[in-house]
């Protein structure tokens, strides 16, 4: 399964988002630090879910990172837009 698909599946299961957009931006970082050549190293995630309503910004980021679990070891960079 592609990393993008795994991210979508894990975040959907954890938060039942009303909106979720996962963009693979690895092509923008080809040849840069952190590019492992897999084409799956840099992602931008926009997620909206009621589960985040009473969380601080830091708590939201931690919750997303926890939901991604071991994927964090395979991804070099994630840009998050959480609401």
Secondary structure by P-SEA (a helix, b strand, c coil): ccaaaaaaaaaaacccccbbbbbbccccccccccccccccccbbbbbbccccccccaaaaaaaaaaaaccccccccbbbbbcc
